[in-house]
Amino acid sequence: MSIELLILGMMLVTFIPRYLPFALAGRIQLPARVKSALDFVPIAVLTAIIVQVTLVRNGSVELSLSNFHLPAVLSAAAVAHFTRHLFGAIGVGLMVYAALRIFMGG
Amino acid sequence: MTSSTKAFAQGAWDTLPLIVAAAPFGMVFGALAIGAGLTPAQALGISLIVFAGSAQFIAATLIGAGAWFPAIIATVFVVNLRHLLYATNLMPQVQHVAQRWRVPMAFWLTDETFATVSNRLKRDPDLPHFRSYYLGSAVAMYLLWQVNTLVGIWAGAQIPDIANWGLDVAMVVAFVGIVVPMLVDRATLACAMTAGIAMLLTYDWPNQIGLFASALIAIAVGVIVRERPS
Protein backbone atom coordinates (compact mmCIF):
# COMPACT_ATOMS: atom_id res chain seq x y z
CA MET A 1 0.00 0.00 0.00
CA SER A 2 1.41 3.39 -0.96
CA ILE A 3 1.53 6.48 1.26
CA GLU A 4 -1.09 8.08 -1.02
CA LEU A 5 -3.53 5.22 -0.46
CA LEU A 6 -2.84 5.38 3.28
CA ILE A 7 -3.68 9.09 3.33
CA LEU A 8 -6.87 8.44 1.36
CA GLY A 9 -7.87 5.69 3.81
CA MET A 10 -7.23 7.99 6.75
CA MET A 11 -9.40 10.63 5.10
CA LEU A 12 -12.31 8.20 4.67
CA VAL A 13 -12.27 6.83 8.22
CA THR A 14 -12.03 10.38 9.57
CA PHE A 15 -14.80 11.78 7.39
CA ILE A 16 -17.41 9.03 7.83
CA PRO A 17 -18.02 9.37 11.62
CA ARG A 18 -18.10 13.16 11.19
CA TYR A 19 -20.56 13.08 8.31
CA LEU A 20 -22.97 10.25 9.13
CA PRO A 21 -24.96 12.08 11.85
CA PHE A 22 -24.98 15.29 9.79
CA ALA A 23 -26.37 13.42 6.75
CA LEU A 24 -29.12 11.89 8.90
CA ALA A 25 -30.08 15.09 10.73
CA GLY A 26 -33.73 15.87 10.04
CA ARG A 27 -34.34 12.43 8.49
CA ILE A 28 -34.40 10.52 11.76
CA GLN A 29 -35.67 11.71 15.13
CA LEU A 30 -33.52 10.89 18.14
CA PRO A 31 -35.39 9.63 21.24
CA ALA A 32 -35.67 12.25 24.01
CA ARG A 33 -33.43 10.20 26.29
CA VAL A 34 -30.64 10.10 23.69
CA LYS A 35 -30.96 13.86 23.20
CA SER A 36 -30.55 14.51 26.89
CA ALA A 37 -27.54 12.16 26.96
CA LEU A 38 -25.94 14.14 24.14
CA ASP A 39 -25.96 17.25 26.35
CA PHE A 40 -23.09 15.63 28.24
CA VAL A 41 -20.88 15.05 25.18
CA PRO A 42 -18.69 18.16 25.46
CA ILE A 43 -18.02 17.65 29.17
CA ALA A 44 -17.38 13.91 28.84
CA VAL A 45 -15.05 13.97 25.83
CA LEU A 46 -13.13 17.15 26.66
CA THR A 47 -12.60 16.08 30.29
CA ALA A 48 -11.29 12.69 29.19
CA ILE A 49 -8.84 14.41 26.80
CA ILE A 50 -7.75 16.84 29.55
CA VAL A 51 -7.10 14.06 32.06
CA GLN A 52 -5.28 11.90 29.54
CA VAL A 53 -2.94 14.61 28.27
CA THR A 54 -2.34 16.03 31.76
CA LEU A 55 -1.78 12.91 33.82
CA VAL A 56 -0.61 10.23 31.41
CA ARG A 57 3.00 11.13 30.70
CA ASN A 58 5.36 8.75 28.90
CA GLY A 59 2.92 5.87 29.15
CA SER A 60 2.09 5.97 32.86
CA VAL A 61 0.01 8.03 35.29
CA GLU A 62 2.00 10.84 36.95
CA LEU A 63 -0.15 12.25 39.71
CA SER A 64 2.32 14.68 41.29
CA LEU A 65 3.08 18.40 41.19
CA SER A 66 6.44 17.69 39.55
CA ASN A 67 4.35 16.84 36.49
CA PHE A 68 4.13 20.53 35.49
CA HIS A 69 1.02 19.93 33.37
CA LEU A 70 -0.93 19.38 36.61
CA PRO A 71 -0.32 22.75 38.34
CA ALA A 72 -0.89 24.46 34.97
CA VAL A 73 -4.27 22.76 34.55
CA LEU A 74 -5.30 23.39 38.18
CA SER A 75 -4.52 27.10 37.95
CA ALA A 76 -6.37 27.38 34.62
CA ALA A 77 -9.35 25.63 36.23
CA ALA A 78 -9.32 28.10 39.14
CA VAL A 79 -9.25 31.10 36.78
CA ALA A 80 -12.02 29.59 34.62
CA HIS A 81 -14.14 28.88 37.69
CA PHE A 82 -13.87 32.34 39.25
CA THR A 83 -13.71 34.56 36.13
CA ARG A 84 -15.35 32.39 33.37
CA HIS A 85 -12.78 33.97 31.07
CA LEU A 86 -11.29 31.65 28.45
CA PHE A 87 -8.31 33.80 27.45
CA GLY A 88 -7.52 34.39 31.14
CA ALA A 89 -7.55 30.67 31.88
CA ILE A 90 -5.24 29.90 28.94
CA GLY A 91 -2.89 32.78 29.80
CA VAL A 92 -2.54 31.89 33.49
CA GLY A 93 -2.19 28.16 32.74
CA LEU A 94 0.57 28.80 30.22
CA MET A 95 2.38 31.27 32.50
CA VAL A 96 2.35 28.79 35.40
CA TYR A 97 3.69 26.09 33.09
CA ALA A 98 6.41 28.31 31.62
CA ALA A 99 7.47 29.59 35.08
CA LEU A 100 7.76 26.06 36.45
CA ARG A 101 9.82 24.90 33.49
CA ILE A 102 12.12 27.90 33.66
CA PHE A 103 12.63 28.00 37.45
CA MET A 104 12.19 24.36 38.45
CA GLY A 105 13.90 22.81 35.43
CA GLY A 106 12.63 19.81 33.56
CA MET B 1 -21.72 43.65 6.83
CA THR B 2 -24.68 41.31 6.50
CA SER B 3 -25.72 39.49 9.63
CA SER B 4 -24.48 36.14 8.29
CA THR B 5 -21.07 37.66 7.52
CA LYS B 6 -21.07 38.96 11.05
CA ALA B 7 -21.86 35.48 12.39
CA PHE B 8 -19.02 34.05 10.29
CA ALA B 9 -16.58 36.58 11.73
CA GLN B 10 -17.92 35.98 15.24
CA GLY B 11 -17.41 32.23 14.86
CA ALA B 12 -13.82 32.77 13.75
CA TRP B 13 -13.20 35.25 16.59
CA ASP B 14 -14.66 32.97 19.27
CA THR B 15 -12.42 30.11 18.09
CA LEU B 16 -9.27 32.20 18.25
CA PRO B 17 -8.19 31.16 21.78
CA LEU B 18 -8.47 27.50 20.77
CA ILE B 19 -6.70 28.08 17.46
CA VAL B 20 -3.81 29.68 19.34
CA ALA B 21 -3.81 26.75 21.75
CA ALA B 22 -3.86 24.21 18.90
CA ALA B 23 -1.07 25.94 16.97
CA PRO B 24 1.75 23.97 18.64
CA PHE B 25 -0.06 20.76 17.70
CA GLY B 26 0.00 21.60 14.00
CA MET B 27 3.68 22.42 14.31
CA VAL B 28 4.45 19.23 16.22
CA PHE B 29 2.61 17.24 13.56
CA GLY B 30 4.67 18.85 10.80
CA ALA B 31 7.89 18.13 12.69
CA LEU B 32 6.90 14.54 13.51
CA ALA B 33 5.83 13.82 9.93
CA ILE B 34 9.18 14.93 8.55
CA GLY B 35 10.94 12.93 11.28
CA ALA B 36 8.86 9.88 10.25
CA GLY B 37 10.22 10.15 6.72
CA LEU B 38 7.24 11.76 4.95
CA THR B 39 7.93 14.35 2.28
CA PRO B 40 6.74 17.93 2.95
CA ALA B 41 4.01 17.43 0.30
CA GLN B 42 2.73 14.28 2.01
CA ALA B 43 2.80 15.94 5.45
CA LEU B 44 0.87 18.96 4.20
CA GLY B 45 -1.43 16.63 2.25
CA ILE B 46 -2.47 14.91 5.47
CA SER B 47 -3.32 18.25 7.08
CA LEU B 48 -5.21 19.35 3.95
CA ILE B 49 -7.33 16.26 3.23
CA VAL B 50 -7.48 14.33 6.54
CA PHE B 51 -7.50 17.29 8.96
CA ALA B 52 -7.79 15.30 12.16
CA GLY B 53 -5.67 16.90 14.90
CA SER B 54 -4.39 14.33 17.35
CA ALA B 55 -5.05 11.40 14.96
CA GLN B 56 -2.57 12.99 12.56
CA PHE B 57 0.36 12.75 14.86
CA ILE B 58 -0.53 9.34 16.12
CA ALA B 59 -0.46 8.37 12.43
CA ALA B 60 2.88 10.13 11.89
CA THR B 61 4.35 8.30 14.88
CA LEU B 62 3.08 4.96 13.58
CA ILE B 63 4.40 5.62 10.05
CA GLY B 64 7.78 6.44 11.60
CA ALA B 65 7.67 3.19 13.55
CA GLY B 66 7.00 1.26 10.32
CA ALA B 67 3.52 0.08 11.34
CA TRP B 68 1.33 -1.91 8.93
CA PHE B 69 -0.77 0.61 6.96
CA PRO B 70 -4.20 -1.02 7.54
CA ALA B 71 -3.44 -0.94 11.30
CA ILE B 72 -2.70 2.79 11.04
CA ILE B 73 -6.05 3.37 9.30
CA ALA B 74 -7.85 1.37 12.02
CA THR B 75 -6.14 3.44 14.73
CA VAL B 76 -7.09 6.72 13.05
CA PHE B 77 -10.69 5.49 12.85
CA VAL B 78 -10.87 4.69 16.58
CA VAL B 79 -9.15 7.92 17.64
CA ASN B 80 -11.69 9.87 15.57
CA LEU B 81 -14.79 8.10 16.88
CA ARG B 82 -15.40 10.98 19.29
CA HIS B 83 -16.43 13.04 16.26
CA LEU B 84 -19.44 10.73 15.96
CA LEU B 85 -20.58 12.01 19.35
CA TYR B 86 -19.88 15.62 18.42
CA ALA B 87 -21.81 15.35 15.14
CA THR B 88 -24.74 13.60 16.82
CA ASN B 89 -24.82 16.32 19.47
CA LEU B 90 -25.19 18.96 16.72
CA MET B 91 -27.97 17.14 14.79
CA PRO B 92 -30.80 19.43 16.07
CA GLN B 93 -29.06 22.48 14.59
CA VAL B 94 -27.76 20.75 11.45
CA GLN B 95 -31.22 19.52 10.41
CA HIS B 96 -32.01 23.08 9.29
CA VAL B 97 -28.88 23.27 7.11
CA ALA B 98 -29.05 22.31 3.41
CA GLN B 99 -27.45 18.92 2.60
CA ARG B 100 -24.76 20.42 0.34
CA TRP B 101 -23.37 22.43 3.25
CA ARG B 102 -23.23 19.42 5.54
CA VAL B 103 -20.30 17.87 3.64
CA PRO B 104 -17.81 20.70 4.25
CA MET B 105 -19.19 21.23 7.76
CA ALA B 106 -18.56 17.56 8.59
CA PHE B 107 -15.11 17.59 6.99
CA TRP B 108 -14.16 20.58 9.16
CA LEU B 109 -15.54 19.21 12.46
CA THR B 110 -12.80 19.30 15.10
CA ASP B 111 -12.50 19.41 18.89
CA GLU B 112 -11.92 23.16 18.62
CA THR B 113 -14.92 24.01 16.44
CA PHE B 114 -17.18 21.69 18.43
CA ALA B 115 -16.04 23.22 21.74
CA THR B 116 -16.62 26.75 20.42
CA VAL B 117 -20.00 26.06 18.82
CA SER B 118 -21.38 24.07 21.75
CA ASN B 119 -20.11 26.71 24.19
CA ARG B 120 -22.02 29.31 22.14
CA LEU B 121 -25.15 27.15 21.92
CA LYS B 122 -25.17 26.81 25.74
CA ARG B 123 -25.62 30.58 26.02
CA ASP B 124 -27.66 31.03 22.87
CA PRO B 125 -29.63 27.83 22.03
CA ASP B 126 -31.44 29.40 19.06
CA LEU B 127 -28.22 30.83 17.60
CA PRO B 128 -29.22 32.68 14.41
CA HIS B 129 -26.96 31.95 11.41
CA PHE B 130 -25.74 28.71 12.95
CA ARG B 131 -24.24 27.65 9.60
CA SER B 132 -22.23 30.84 9.15
CA TYR B 133 -21.04 30.84 12.74
CA TYR B 134 -19.93 27.20 12.42
CA LEU B 135 -18.20 27.80 9.07
CA GLY B 136 -16.39 30.87 10.43
CA SER B 137 -15.01 28.80 13.28
CA ALA B 138 -14.12 25.87 11.00
CA VAL B 139 -12.49 27.83 8.17
CA ALA B 140 -10.34 29.82 10.60
CA MET B 141 -9.24 26.60 12.29
CA TYR B 142 -8.53 24.91 8.95
CA LEU B 143 -6.46 27.71 7.45
CA LEU B 144 -4.32 28.20 10.55
CA TRP B 145 -3.82 24.45 10.88
CA GLN B 146 -2.23 24.48 7.40
CA VAL B 147 0.01 27.42 8.32
CA ASN B 148 1.08 25.66 11.53
CA THR B 149 1.78 22.42 9.68
CA LEU B 150 4.06 24.33 7.29
CA VAL B 151 5.88 25.97 10.21
CA GLY B 152 6.30 22.51 11.77
CA ILE B 153 7.61 21.02 8.51
CA TRP B 154 10.17 23.79 8.37
CA ALA B 155 10.99 23.65 12.11
CA GLY B 156 11.17 19.85 12.10
CA ALA B 157 14.25 20.11 9.96
CA GLN B 158 15.79 22.79 12.23
CA ILE B 159 14.81 21.64 15.75
CA PRO B 160 14.53 17.83 15.80
CA ASP B 161 13.31 17.46 19.42
CA ILE B 162 10.51 20.07 19.21
CA ALA B 163 7.98 17.24 19.70
CA ASN B 164 9.22 16.80 23.30
CA TRP B 165 8.72 20.37 24.47
CA GLY B 166 5.42 19.75 26.26
CA LEU B 167 3.60 22.10 23.87
CA ASP B 168 0.40 20.10 24.37
CA VAL B 169 -0.16 22.02 27.61
CA ALA B 170 -1.71 24.88 25.58
CA MET B 171 -4.50 22.66 24.33
CA VAL B 172 -5.37 21.24 27.73
CA VAL B 173 -5.57 24.60 29.50
CA ALA B 174 -7.83 25.81 26.66
CA PHE B 175 -10.14 22.82 27.08
CA VAL B 176 -10.16 23.44 30.85
CA GLY B 177 -11.29 27.01 30.16
CA ILE B 178 -14.22 25.65 28.11
CA VAL B 179 -15.26 22.76 30.37
CA VAL B 180 -15.06 24.29 33.86
CA PRO B 181 -17.84 26.88 33.26
CA MET B 182 -20.05 24.03 31.98
CA LEU B 183 -19.95 22.30 35.39
CA VAL B 184 -23.04 23.85 36.92
CA ASP B 185 -24.84 21.08 38.84
CA ARG B 186 -24.44 17.60 40.31
CA ALA B 187 -25.06 15.83 37.01
CA THR B 188 -22.42 17.77 35.05
CA LEU B 189 -19.91 17.41 37.91
CA ALA B 190 -20.56 13.67 38.16
CA CYS B 191 -20.10 13.37 34.39
CA ALA B 192 -16.73 15.17 34.47
CA MET B 193 -15.44 13.22 37.48
CA THR B 194 -16.44 9.92 35.89
CA ALA B 195 -14.75 10.85 32.61
CA GLY B 196 -11.52 11.62 34.49
CA ILE B 197 -11.50 8.51 36.65
CA ALA B 198 -12.50 6.21 33.77
CA MET B 199 -9.74 7.70 31.62
CA LEU B 200 -7.15 6.91 34.32
CA LEU B 201 -8.39 3.32 34.45
CA THR B 202 -8.40 2.82 30.66
CA TYR B 203 -5.47 4.90 29.39
CA ASP B 204 -3.44 1.82 28.48
CA TRP B 205 -6.14 0.27 26.31
CA PRO B 206 -4.93 0.01 22.73
CA ASN B 207 -5.61 2.65 20.07
CA GLN B 208 -7.04 5.22 22.46
CA ILE B 209 -10.26 3.22 22.70
CA GLY B 210 -10.19 4.11 26.42
CA LEU B 211 -10.98 7.72 25.55
CA PHE B 212 -14.14 6.76 23.70
CA ALA B 213 -15.17 4.22 26.37
CA SER B 214 -14.60 6.75 29.18
CA ALA B 215 -16.74 9.34 27.40
CA LEU B 216 -19.61 6.87 26.98
CA ILE B 217 -19.51 5.82 30.67
CA ALA B 218 -19.36 9.47 31.78
CA ILE B 219 -22.35 10.37 29.61
CA ALA B 220 -24.33 7.48 31.14
CA VAL B 221 -23.45 8.62 34.68
CA GLY B 222 -24.48 12.19 33.83
CA VAL B 223 -27.89 10.97 32.61
CA ILE B 224 -28.43 8.75 35.66
CA VAL B 225 -27.60 11.53 38.13
CA ARG B 226 -29.80 14.02 36.25
CA GLU B 227 -32.80 11.66 36.20
CA ARG B 228 -32.51 10.70 39.87
CA PRO B 229 -34.62 13.01 42.04
CA SER B 230 -32.35 14.72 44.58
Contacts between the chains, C-beta under 8 A, distances in Angstrom:
chain1	res1	chain2	res2	distance
A	1	B	69	4.3
A	1	B	70	7.4
A	3	B	38	7.0
A	3	B	42	5.6
A	3	B	63	7.9
A	5	B	69	7.5
A	6	B	63	7.7
A	6	B	69	4.8
A	6	B	72	6.4
A	6	B	73	6.9
A	7	B	42	7.0
A	7	B	45	5.8
A	7	B	46	5.7
A	7	B	49	6.6
A	7	B	50	6.5
A	8	B	49	7.9
A	9	B	69	7.4
A	9	B	70	7.8
A	9	B	73	4.2
A	10	B	46	7.0
A	10	B	50	4.7
A	10	B	52	7.2
A	10	B	55	7.5
A	10	B	59	6.2
A	10	B	72	7.4
A	10	B	73	6.0
A	10	B	76	4.8
A	11	B	49	5.0
A	11	B	50	4.9
A	13	B	73	5.7
A	13	B	74	7.8
A	13	B	76	5.5
A	13	B	77	3.8
A	13	B	80	6.8
A	14	B	50	5.4
A	14	B	51	7.4
A	14	B	52	4.6
A	14	B	55	6.6
A	14	B	76	6.3
A	14	B	77	7.7
A	14	B	80	5.0
A	14	B	83	7.6
A	15	B	106	6.7
A	15	B	107	6.0
A	17	B	77	7.7
A	17	B	80	5.8
A	17	B	81	5.8
A	17	B	83	4.9
A	17	B	84	4.0
A	17	B	87	7.1
A	18	B	80	7.6
A	18	B	83	4.5
A	18	B	84	7.6
A	18	B	86	7.7
A	18	B	87	5.5
A	18	B	106	4.2
A	18	B	107	6.8
A	18	B	109	4.5
A	19	B	87	7.3
A	19	B	102	7.1
A	19	B	103	6.8
A	19	B	106	3.8
A	19	B	107	7.5
A	20	B	84	7.0
A	20	B	87	7.0
A	21	B	84	6.6
A	21	B	87	3.8
A	21	B	88	4.3
A	21	B	90	7.5
A	21	B	91	5.4
A	21	B	94	7.7
A	22	B	87	5.4
A	22	B	90	7.5
A	22	B	91	7.5
A	22	B	94	5.1
A	22	B	102	4.2
A	22	B	105	6.3
A	22	B	106	4.7
A	23	B	99	7.4
A	23	B	102	6.3
A	23	B	106	7.8
A	24	B	91	7.2
A	25	B	90	7.8
A	25	B	91	4.1
A	25	B	92	7.6
A	25	B	94	4.1
A	25	B	95	4.1
A	25	B	97	7.8
A	25	B	102	7.4
A	26	B	91	8.0
A	26	B	94	7.6
A	26	B	95	3.3
A	26	B	96	7.5
A	30	B	88	7.6
A	30	B	91	6.6
A	33	B	223	7.4
A	35	B	92	7.4
A	36	B	223	6.3
A	36	B	226	7.0
A	37	B	219	5.3
A	37	B	220	7.4
A	37	B	222	7.5
A	37	B	223	5.0
A	38	B	85	7.4
A	38	B	88	5.9
A	38	B	89	4.5
A	38	B	219	7.9
A	39	B	89	7.9
A	39	B	222	7.7
A	40	B	187	7.7
A	40	B	188	7.3
A	40	B	191	4.8
A	40	B	218	6.8
A	40	B	219	4.5
A	40	B	222	3.8
A	40	B	223	6.9
A	41	B	85	4.7
A	41	B	86	6.5
A	41	B	88	7.6
A	41	B	89	4.4
A	41	B	118	7.7
A	41	B	215	7.4
A	41	B	219	6.6
A	42	B	89	7.4
A	42	B	114	7.0
A	42	B	115	6.5
A	42	B	118	4.8
A	42	B	119	7.7
A	42	B	178	7.4
A	42	B	179	7.2
A	42	B	182	6.5
A	43	B	179	5.9
A	43	B	182	5.5
A	43	B	183	7.1
A	43	B	188	5.7
A	43	B	191	5.0
A	43	B	192	5.3
A	43	B	195	7.1
A	43	B	218	7.4
A	43	B	222	7.2
A	44	B	85	7.9
A	44	B	191	5.6
A	44	B	192	7.7
A	44	B	194	7.9
A	44	B	195	4.8
A	44	B	214	7.5
A	44	B	215	4.2
A	44	B	216	7.7
A	44	B	218	3.8
A	44	B	219	4.9
A	44	B	222	7.0
A	45	B	82	5.0
A	45	B	85	6.2
A	45	B	86	7.4
A	45	B	111	7.8
A	45	B	195	7.7
A	45	B	211	7.7
A	45	B	215	4.7
A	46	B	111	7.3
A	46	B	115	6.4
A	46	B	175	4.8
A	46	B	178	6.4
A	46	B	179	4.9
A	47	B	179	5.8
A	47	B	191	7.7
A	47	B	192	4.6
A	47	B	195	4.0
A	47	B	196	5.7
A	47	B	199	7.8
A	47	B	218	7.0
A	48	B	195	4.5
A	48	B	196	7.3
A	48	B	198	7.3
A	48	B	199	4.5
A	48	B	211	5.2
A	48	B	214	4.5
A	48	B	215	5.3
A	48	B	218	7.0
A	49	B	111	7.2
A	49	B	172	7.5
A	49	B	175	6.2
A	49	B	211	6.9
A	50	B	172	5.2
A	50	B	175	5.1
A	50	B	176	5.9
A	50	B	179	6.9
A	50	B	196	7.7
A	51	B	195	7.0
A	51	B	196	4.2
A	51	B	199	4.4
A	51	B	200	6.5
A	52	B	199	5.2
A	52	B	203	5.9
A	52	B	210	7.9
A	52	B	211	6.3
A	53	B	168	5.4
A	53	B	171	7.0
A	53	B	172	4.9
A	54	B	172	5.5
A	55	B	200	6.5
A	56	B	200	7.9
A	56	B	203	4.7
A	59	B	204	7.6
A	61	B	200	5.9
A	61	B	203	7.0
A	68	B	166	7.2
A	68	B	169	7.7
A	69	B	166	7.1
A	69	B	168	8.0
A	69	B	169	5.5
A	69	B	172	6.7
A	72	B	169	5.4
A	72	B	172	7.7
A	72	B	173	5.9
A	73	B	172	5.8
A	73	B	173	6.3
A	73	B	176	5.6
A	76	B	172	8.0
A	76	B	173	4.0
A	76	B	176	4.4
A	76	B	177	6.1
A	77	B	176	5.1
A	77	B	180	5.2
A	79	B	177	7.7
A	80	B	176	6.0
A	80	B	177	4.7
A	80	B	179	8.0
A	80	B	180	3.8
A	80	B	181	6.0
A	81	B	180	5.2
A	81	B	181	7.6
A	84	B	181	4.9
A	85	B	177	7.7
A	86	B	17	5.0
A	86	B	174	7.3
A	86	B	177	4.2
A	86	B	178	6.7
A	87	B	17	5.4
A	87	B	177	7.9
A	88	B	177	7.8
A	89	B	173	6.2
A	89	B	174	7.7
A	89	B	176	6.1
A	89	B	177	3.4
A	89	B	180	7.4
A	90	B	17	5.6
A	90	B	20	7.4
A	90	B	21	6.0
A	90	B	170	7.1
A	90	B	173	5.2
A	90	B	174	5.2
A	90	B	177	5.7
A	93	B	169	7.1
A	93	B	172	7.8
A	93	B	173	3.0
A	93	B	176	6.8
A	93	B	177	7.8
A	94	B	169	6.9
A	94	B	170	6.2
A	94	B	173	6.3
A	97	B	166	7.4
A	97	B	169	4.9
A	97	B	173	7.7
A	101	B	166	7.3
